Amino acid sequence: MENLIVAIAKGLVDDKDAVNVTVDPPAEDGSVVYHLHVAADDMGRVIGKQGRIAKAIRTVVRASANKAGVKAVVEID
């Protein structure tokens, strides 16, 4: 899952070295929270107009996690 998030984010940003994903331990309900960190200048590119790109990233990751039988949440920091 981390590799998927990093691959998507690196395709969107200018500063590819600043892309970082941290993972929280699974919660009681089994969901895993992934925190996407990008450079401050690239934050707008990852979020997109009215949050459309961020929503698309979350949808792709949720679909991939669902296929693997896991519940995943993406937070953009």
A tleap script that builds the chain and sets N, CA, C and O, in Angstrom:
source leaprc.protein.ff14SB
mol = sequence {
  NMET GLU ASN LEU ILE VAL ALA ILE ALA LYS
  GLY LEU VAL ASP ASP LYS ASP ALA VAL ASN
  VAL THR VAL ASP PRO PRO ALA GLU ASP GLY
  SER VAL VAL TYR HIE LEU HIE VAL ALA ALA
  ASP ASP MET GLY ARG VAL ILE GLY LYS GLN
  GLY ARG ILE ALA LYS ALA ILE ARG THR VAL
  VAL ARG ALA SER ALA ASN LYS ALA GLY VAL
  LYS ALA VAL VAL GLU ILE CASP
}
set mol.1.N position { 0.827 -1.188 0.000 }
set mol.1.CA position { 0.000 0.000 0.000 }
set mol.1.C position { 0.876 1.259 0.000 }
set mol.1.O position { 0.590 2.231 -0.699 }
set mol.2.N position { 1.951 1.220 0.800 }
set mol.2.CA position { 2.834 2.386 0.865 }
set mol.2.C position { 3.415 2.699 -0.501 }
set mol.2.O position { 3.486 3.861 -0.901 }
set mol.3.N position { 3.837 1.650 -1.226 }
set mol.3.CA position { 4.440 1.855 -2.545 }
set mol.3.C position { 3.458 2.467 -3.517 }
set mol.3.O position { 3.842 3.287 -4.352 }
set mol.4.N position { 2.201 2.084 -3.425 }
set mol.4.CA position { 1.165 2.646 -4.286 }
set mol.4.C position { 0.992 4.138 -4.017 }
set mol.4.O position { 0.922 4.935 -4.953 }
set mol.5.N position { 0.925 4.513 -2.753 }
set mol.5.CA position { 0.744 5.920 -2.385 }
set mol.5.C position { 1.946 6.749 -2.831 }
set mol.5.O position { 1.784 7.845 -3.368 }
set mol.6.N position { 3.149 6.225 -2.606 }
set mol.6.CA position { 4.362 6.940 -3.001 }
set mol.6.C position { 4.417 7.102 -4.516 }
set mol.6.O position { 4.778 8.172 -5.006 }
set mol.7.N position { 4.071 6.072 -5.256 }
set mol.7.CA position { 4.101 6.142 -6.719 }
set mol.7.C position { 3.124 7.191 -7.247 }
set mol.7.O position { 3.457 7.951 -8.156 }
set mol.8.N position { 1.944 7.230 -6.688 }
set mol.8.CA position { 0.956 8.221 -7.124 }
set mol.8.C position { 1.440 9.630 -6.788 }
set mol.8.O position { 1.372 10.529 -7.626 }
set mol.9.N position { 1.926 9.821 -5.567 }
set mol.9.CA position { 2.347 11.153 -5.122 }
set mol.9.C position { 3.555 11.647 -5.912 }
set mol.9.O position { 3.614 12.822 -6.275 }
set mol.10.N position { 4.518 10.768 -6.182 }
set mol.10.CA position { 5.715 11.198 -6.930 }
set mol.10.C position { 5.360 11.611 -8.345 }
set mol.10.O position { 6.069 12.424 -8.938 }
set mol.11.N position { 4.303 11.088 -8.893 }
set mol.11.CA position { 3.856 11.500 -10.215 }
set mol.11.C position { 3.218 12.878 -10.231 }
set mol.11.O position { 3.057 13.478 -11.294 }
set mol.12.N position { 2.857 13.378 -9.072 }
set mol.12.CA position { 2.161 14.666 -8.999 }
set mol.12.C position { 3.056 15.831 -8.592 }
set mol.12.O position { 2.798 16.970 -8.981 }
set mol.13.N position { 4.103 15.566 -7.815 }
set mol.13.CA position { 4.870 16.640 -7.182 }
set mol.13.C position { 6.138 16.978 -7.953 }
set mol.13.O position { 6.585 16.212 -8.808 }
set mol.14.N position { 6.715 18.150 -7.635 }
set mol.14.CA position { 7.998 18.569 -8.200 }
set mol.14.C position { 9.157 18.028 -7.363 }
set mol.14.O position { 10.147 17.541 -7.911 }
set mol.15.N position { 9.034 18.112 -6.037 }
set mol.15.CA position { 10.093 17.663 -5.123 }
set mol.15.C position { 9.830 16.207 -4.734 }
set mol.15.O position { 9.213 15.930 -3.705 }
set mol.16.N position { 10.301 15.293 -5.562 }
set mol.16.CA position { 10.023 13.872 -5.358 }
set mol.16.C position { 10.738 13.303 -4.127 }
set mol.16.O position { 10.295 12.303 -3.563 }
set mol.17.N position { 11.839 13.935 -3.711 }
set mol.17.CA position { 12.575 13.458 -2.535 }
set mol.17.C position { 11.825 13.734 -1.238 }
set mol.17.O position { 12.094 13.087 -0.226 }
set mol.18.N position { 10.898 14.672 -1.248 }
set mol.18.CA position { 10.168 15.040 -0.035 }
set mol.18.C position { 8.959 14.138 0.219 }
set mol.18.O position { 8.326 14.240 1.270 }
set mol.19.N position { 8.636 13.266 -0.720 }
set mol.19.CA position { 7.478 12.382 -0.560 }
set mol.19.C position { 7.826 11.290 0.448 }
set mol.19.O position { 8.826 10.586 0.304 }
set mol.20.N position { 6.983 11.163 1.468 }
set mol.20.CA position { 7.219 10.196 2.526 }
set mol.20.C position { 5.865 9.689 3.023 }
set mol.20.O position { 4.904 10.451 3.131 }
set mol.21.N position { 5.808 8.391 3.322 }
set mol.21.CA position { 4.583 7.800 3.851 }
set mol.21.C position { 4.910 7.114 5.167 }
set mol.21.O position { 5.822 6.290 5.237 }
set mol.22.N position { 4.159 7.455 6.211 }
set mol.22.CA position { 4.287 6.768 7.493 }
set mol.22.C position { 2.999 6.005 7.758 }
set mol.22.O position { 1.925 6.387 7.294 }
set mol.23.N position { 3.125 4.930 8.507 }
set mol.23.CA position { 1.984 4.053 8.752 }
set mol.23.C position { 1.742 3.939 10.243 }
set mol.23.O position { 2.666 3.681 11.013 }
set mol.24.N position { 0.489 4.134 10.649 }
set mol.24.CA position { 0.095 3.912 12.041 }
set mol.24.C position { -0.204 2.433 12.236 }
set mol.24.O position { -0.600 1.753 11.290 }
set mol.25.N position { -0.020 1.929 13.447 }
set mol.25.CA position { -0.409 0.539 13.697 }
set mol.25.C position { -1.918 0.358 13.490 }
set mol.25.O position { -2.683 1.309 13.647 }
set mol.26.N position { -2.342 -0.847 13.140 }
set mol.26.CA position { -3.776 -1.078 12.900 }
set mol.26.C position { -4.624 -0.732 14.130 }
set mol.26.O position { -4.246 -1.018 15.266 }
set mol.27.N position { -5.763 -0.118 13.876 }
set mol.27.CA position { -6.693 0.237 14.953 }
set mol.27.C position { -7.484 -1.004 15.359 }
set mol.27.O position { -7.323 -2.079 14.781 }
set mol.28.N position { -8.336 -0.832 16.359 }
set mol.28.CA position { -9.146 -1.948 16.852 }
set mol.28.C position { -10.076 -2.513 15.774 }
set mol.28.O position { -10.350 -3.713 15.748 }
set mol.29.N position { -10.554 -1.645 14.892 }
set mol.29.CA position { -11.447 -2.113 13.830 }
set mol.29.C position { -10.687 -2.676 12.633 }
set mol.29.O position { -11.302 -3.081 11.646 }
set mol.30.N position { -9.361 -2.707 12.709 }
set mol.30.CA position { -8.543 -3.283 11.650 }
set mol.30.C position { -8.107 -2.299 10.587 }
set mol.30.O position { -7.424 -2.684 9.638 }
set mol.31.N position { -8.484 -1.039 10.721 }
set mol.31.CA position { -8.099 -0.053 9.711 }
set mol.31.C position { -6.667 0.426 9.953 }
set mol.31.O position { -6.217 0.545 11.093 }
set mol.32.N position { -5.973 0.694 8.862 }
set mol.32.CA position { -4.603 1.183 8.909 }
set mol.32.C position { -4.604 2.590 8.327 }
set mol.32.O position { -5.170 2.823 7.259 }
set mol.33.N position { -3.966 3.535 9.033 }
set mol.33.CA position { -3.908 4.921 8.576 }
set mol.33.C position { -2.531 5.183 7.974 }
set mol.33.O position { -1.505 4.960 8.616 }
set mol.34.N position { -2.526 5.660 6.728 }
set mol.34.CA position { -1.293 6.026 6.033 }
set mol.34.C position { -1.227 7.541 5.984 }
set mol.34.O position { -2.178 8.188 5.546 }
set mol.35.N position { -0.113 8.116 6.428 }
set mol.35.CA position { 0.094 9.563 6.412 }
set mol.35.C position { 1.036 9.905 5.268 }
set mol.35.O position { 2.189 9.475 5.259 }
set mol.36.N position { 0.548 10.674 4.306 }
set mol.36.CA position { 1.350 11.108 3.169 }
set mol.36.C position { 1.918 12.481 3.474 }
set mol.36.O position { 1.176 13.424 3.752 }
set mol.37.N position { 3.241 12.588 3.420 }
set mol.37.CA position { 3.929 13.855 3.666 }
set mol.37.C position { 4.587 14.307 2.368 }
set mol.37.O position { 5.311 13.540 1.733 }
set mol.38.N position { 4.334 15.551 1.978 }
set mol.38.CA position { 4.960 16.145 0.801 }
set mol.38.C position { 5.483 17.525 1.177 }
set mol.38.O position { 5.163 18.045 2.246 }
set mol.39.N position { 6.286 18.115 0.300 }
set mol.39.CA position { 6.805 19.462 0.533 }
set mol.39.C position { 5.646 20.456 0.556 }
set mol.39.O position { 4.610 20.241 -0.073 }
set mol.40.N position { 5.839 21.528 1.280 }
set mol.40.CA position { 4.779 22.535 1.421 }
set mol.40.C position { 4.376 23.121 0.067 }
set mol.40.O position { 3.202 23.419 -0.153 }
set mol.41.N position { 5.340 23.289 -0.840 }
set mol.41.CA position { 5.032 23.853 -2.154 }
set mol.41.C position { 4.196 22.909 -3.013 }
set mol.41.O position { 3.486 23.353 -3.914 }
set mol.42.N position { 4.277 21.621 -2.740 }
set mol.42.CA position { 3.556 20.627 -3.529 }
set mol.42.C position { 2.218 20.219 -2.925 }
set mol.42.O position { 1.506 19.396 -3.501 }
set mol.43.N position { 1.873 20.775 -1.791 }
set mol.43.CA position { 0.639 20.392 -1.110 }
set mol.43.C position { -0.589 20.651 -1.991 }
set mol.43.O position { -1.508 19.833 -2.023 }
set mol.44.N position { -0.609 21.755 -2.687 }
set mol.44.CA position { -1.735 22.084 -3.557 }
set mol.44.C position { -1.882 21.117 -4.708 }
set mol.44.O position { -2.999 20.815 -5.131 }
set mol.45.N position { -0.756 20.622 -5.225 }
set mol.45.CA position { -0.799 19.664 -6.326 }
set mol.45.C position { -1.400 18.336 -5.873 }
set mol.45.O position { -2.124 17.688 -6.630 }
set mol.46.N position { -1.100 17.930 -4.634 }
set mol.46.CA position { -1.595 16.654 -4.133 }
set mol.46.C position { -3.065 16.754 -3.743 }
set mol.46.O position { -3.817 15.794 -3.911 }
set mol.47.N position { -3.476 17.900 -3.229 }
set mol.47.CA position { -4.871 18.064 -2.819 }
set mol.47.C position { -5.760 18.348 -4.028 }
set mol.47.O position { -6.848 17.783 -4.139 }
set mol.48.N position { -5.314 19.204 -4.920 }
set mol.48.CA position { -6.084 19.514 -6.123 }
set mol.48.C position { -7.207 20.489 -5.861 }
set mol.48.O position { -7.468 20.870 -4.720 }
set mol.49.N position { -7.865 20.888 -6.927 }
set mol.49.CA position { -8.970 21.832 -6.800 }
set mol.49.C position { -10.127 21.158 -6.083 }
set mol.49.O position { -10.590 20.091 -6.485 }
set mol.50.N position { -10.578 21.787 -5.037 }
set mol.50.CA position { -11.683 21.312 -4.205 }
set mol.50.C position { -11.440 19.891 -3.690 }
set mol.50.O position { -12.388 19.158 -3.406 }
set mol.51.N position { -10.154 19.504 -3.570 }
set mol.51.CA position { -9.814 18.207 -3.003 }
set mol.51.C position { -10.051 17.020 -3.912 }
set mol.51.O position { -10.119 15.883 -3.444 }
set mol.52.N position { -10.178 17.268 -5.198 }
set mol.52.CA position { -10.498 16.174 -6.121 }
set mol.52.C position { -9.376 15.157 -6.244 }
set mol.52.O position { -9.637 13.954 -6.276 }
set mol.53.N position { -8.131 15.619 -6.312 }
set mol.53.CA position { -7.018 14.681 -6.444 }
set mol.53.C position { -6.855 13.878 -5.159 }
set mol.53.O position { -6.618 12.671 -5.207 }
set mol.54.N position { -6.979 14.538 -4.012 }
set mol.54.CA position { -6.877 13.834 -2.730 }
set mol.54.C position { -7.968 12.777 -2.628 }
set mol.54.O position { -7.717 11.668 -2.156 }
set mol.55.N position { -9.164 13.110 -3.064 }
set mol.55.CA position { -10.267 12.146 -3.032 }
set mol.55.C position { -9.986 10.975 -3.956 }
set mol.55.O position { -10.298 9.834 -3.615 }
set mol.56.N position { -9.402 11.236 -5.120 }
set mol.56.CA position { -9.073 10.168 -6.059 }
set mol.56.C position { -7.993 9.251 -5.494 }
set mol.56.O position { -8.066 8.032 -5.654 }
set mol.57.N position { -6.989 9.832 -4.832 }
set mol.57.CA position { -5.938 9.025 -4.199 }
set mol.57.C position { -6.557 8.123 -3.142 }
set mol.57.O position { -6.255 6.931 -3.084 }
set mol.58.N position { -7.407 8.680 -2.319 }
set mol.58.CA position { -8.059 7.888 -1.261 }
set mol.58.C position { -8.909 6.765 -1.860 }
set mol.58.O position { -8.932 5.654 -1.330 }
set mol.59.N position { -9.605 7.049 -2.960 }
set mol.59.CA position { -10.455 6.042 -3.588 }
set mol.59.C position { -9.619 4.889 -4.144 }
set mol.59.O position { -9.982 3.725 -3.969 }
set mol.60.N position { -8.511 5.198 -4.807 }
set mol.60.CA position { -7.655 4.154 -5.378 }
set mol.60.C position { -7.057 3.297 -4.268 }
set mol.60.O position { -7.029 2.071 -4.375 }
set mol.61.N position { -6.582 3.938 -3.205 }
set mol.61.CA position { -5.973 3.194 -2.102 }
set mol.61.C position { -7.025 2.352 -1.391 }
set mol.61.O position { -6.756 1.206 -1.033 }
set mol.62.N position { -8.203 2.895 -1.183 }
set mol.62.CA position { -9.271 2.139 -0.523 }
set mol.62.C position { -9.671 0.931 -1.355 }
set mol.62.O position { -9.919 -0.141 -0.803 }
set mol.63.N position { -9.736 1.085 -2.668 }
set mol.63.CA position { -10.090 -0.031 -3.547 }
set mol.63.C position { -9.010 -1.113 -3.520 }
set mol.63.O position { -9.315 -2.305 -3.478 }
set mol.64.N position { -7.770 -0.694 -3.543 }
set mol.64.CA position { -6.666 -1.653 -3.483 }
set mol.64.C position { -6.635 -2.380 -2.144 }
set mol.64.O position { -6.396 -3.587 -2.091 }
set mol.65.N position { -6.877 -1.649 -1.073 }
set mol.65.CA position { -6.895 -2.259 0.259 }
set mol.65.C position { -8.068 -3.213 0.399 }
set mol.65.O position { -7.934 -4.281 0.998 }
set mol.66.N position { -9.205 -2.840 -0.144 }
set mol.66.CA position { -10.389 -3.693 -0.082 }
set mol.66.C position { -10.143 -5.005 -0.815 }
set mol.66.O position { -10.585 -6.066 -0.375 }
set mol.67.N position { -9.438 -4.922 -1.927 }
set mol.67.CA position { -9.113 -6.124 -2.683 }
set mol.67.C position { -8.194 -7.034 -1.879 }
set mol.67.O position { -8.265 -8.257 -1.997 }
set mol.68.N position { -7.322 -6.428 -1.050 }
set mol.68.CA position { -6.406 -7.199 -0.211 }
set mol.68.C position { -7.054 -7.609 1.110 }
set mol.68.O position { -6.436 -8.313 1.909 }
set mol.69.N position { -8.282 -7.178 1.345 }
set mol.69.CA position { -8.983 -7.536 2.575 }
set mol.69.C position { -8.600 -6.692 3.763 }
set mol.69.O position { -8.728 -7.136 4.904 }
set mol.70.N position { -8.132 -5.482 3.520 }
set mol.70.CA position { -7.691 -4.576 4.580 }
set mol.70.C position { -8.476 -3.278 4.456 }
set mol.70.O position { -8.936 -2.929 3.368 }
set mol.71.N position { -8.629 -2.569 5.556 }
set mol.71.CA position { -9.268 -1.267 5.530 }
set mol.71.C position { -8.170 -0.205 5.655 }
set mol.71.O position { -7.406 -0.212 6.620 }
set mol.72.N position { -8.092 0.699 4.687 }
set mol.72.CA position { -7.018 1.699 4.664 }
set mol.72.C position { -7.597 3.105 4.584 }
set mol.72.O position { -8.612 3.346 3.930 }
set mol.73.N position { -6.925 4.025 5.267 }
set mol.73.CA position { -7.295 5.437 5.271 }
set mol.73.C position { -6.049 6.235 4.942 }
set mol.73.O position { -4.983 5.966 5.496 }
set mol.74.N position { -6.160 7.217 4.045 }
set mol.74.CA position { -5.024 8.058 3.673 }
set mol.74.C position { -5.256 9.459 4.216 }
set mol.74.O position { -6.299 10.067 3.977 }
set mol.75.N position { -4.274 9.959 4.947 }
set mol.75.CA position { -4.310 11.337 5.439 }
set mol.75.C position { -3.142 12.076 4.815 }
set mol.75.O position { -2.026 11.558 4.778 }
set mol.76.N position { -3.386 13.269 4.329 }
set mol.76.CA position { -2.358 14.067 3.688 }
set mol.76.C position { -1.911 15.143 4.662 }
set mol.76.O position { -2.688 16.013 5.054 }
set mol.77.N position { -0.643 15.067 5.044 }
set mol.77.CA position { -0.080 16.019 6.004 }
set mol.77.C position { 0.900 16.942 5.321 }
set mol.77.O position { 1.479 17.815 5.968 }
savepdb mol mol.pdb
quit
